[in-house]
Amino acid sequence: MTTLTIQLDDAAAESLHRLAEQEQRSPTEIVRDALTAYTMARRPLPKGVGKYRSGQTDISGRAKEILRDAAKEGTWP
């Protein structure tokens, strides 16, 4: 795991610590989850998504899961 240092203004730091207390999680875990969600939402879809038929009817409902697994396996940028 890599260590990253970030700087927050006082209001953001207070909000983060309050949320961590409410959810009984560490601030690091909350920031990690938020960054993961943000980067997954901003990641462009590969060319051809939705263009071809696989015969599987649940692909659109599982798209994020499939892309996340492909990224973990290194088969998708």
C-alpha positions as CSV (number, residue, x, y, z in Angstrom):
1,M,0.0,0.0,0.0
2,T,1.2,3.5,-0.8
3,T,1.1,6.4,1.7
4,L,-0.3,9.7,0.5
5,T,-0.4,12.9,2.5
6,I,-3.2,15.4,1.8
7,Q,-4.0,18.8,3.3
8,L,-7.6,19.7,4.3
9,D,-9.0,22.9,5.5
10,D,-10.3,23.0,9.0
11,A,-13.9,22.6,8.0
12,A,-13.2,19.5,5.7
13,A,-11.1,17.9,8.4
14,E,-13.8,18.4,11.0
15,S,-16.4,17.0,8.7
16,L,-14.2,14.0,8.0
17,H,-13.6,13.3,11.7
18,R,-17.3,13.7,12.5
19,L,-18.2,11.2,9.8
20,A,-15.6,8.8,10.9
21,E,-17.0,8.9,14.5
22,Q,-20.6,8.4,13.2
23,E,-19.7,5.5,11.0
24,Q,-17.1,4.1,13.5
25,R,-14.5,3.9,10.7
26,S,-11.1,5.5,10.3
27,P,-10.7,8.8,8.4
28,T,-8.3,6.9,6.1
29,E,-10.8,4.3,5.2
30,I,-13.4,7.0,4.4
31,V,-11.0,8.9,2.2
32,R,-9.9,5.7,0.5
33,D,-13.5,4.7,-0.3
34,A,-14.4,8.1,-1.5
35,L,-11.4,8.2,-3.8
36,T,-12.2,4.8,-5.2
37,A,-15.8,5.8,-5.9
38,Y,-14.7,9.1,-7.5
39,T,-12.1,7.5,-9.8
40,M,-14.5,4.7,-10.9
41,A,-17.2,7.2,-11.8
42,R,-14.7,9.3,-13.8
43,R,-13.1,6.4,-15.7
44,P,-14.0,6.4,-19.4
45,L,-15.7,3.3,-20.8
46,P,-13.8,1.3,-23.3
47,K,-14.7,1.7,-27.0
48,G,-17.5,-0.6,-28.1
49,V,-19.3,-0.8,-24.8
50,G,-23.0,-1.4,-25.7
51,K,-22.1,-2.0,-29.3
52,Y,-22.0,-5.8,-29.4
53,R,-24.2,-8.6,-28.1
54,S,-22.8,-11.3,-25.8
55,G,-25.9,-13.3,-25.3
56,Q,-25.8,-12.6,-21.5
57,T,-28.8,-10.6,-20.3
58,D,-27.3,-9.2,-17.0
59,I,-24.2,-7.4,-18.4
60,S,-25.7,-3.9,-18.2
61,G,-26.6,-4.4,-14.5
62,R,-23.2,-5.8,-13.7
63,A,-21.1,-3.4,-15.9
64,K,-19.4,-1.7,-13.0
65,E,-18.6,-5.0,-11.3
66,I,-17.2,-6.4,-14.6
67,L,-15.1,-3.4,-15.3
68,R,-13.8,-3.3,-11.7
69,D,-12.8,-6.9,-11.9
70,A,-11.1,-6.3,-15.3
71,A,-9.2,-3.4,-13.8
72,K,-8.0,-5.5,-10.8
73,E,-6.9,-8.2,-13.2
74,G,-5.1,-5.7,-15.4
75,T,-7.1,-6.5,-18.5
76,W,-8.7,-3.0,-18.6
77,P,-6.8,0.2,-18.2
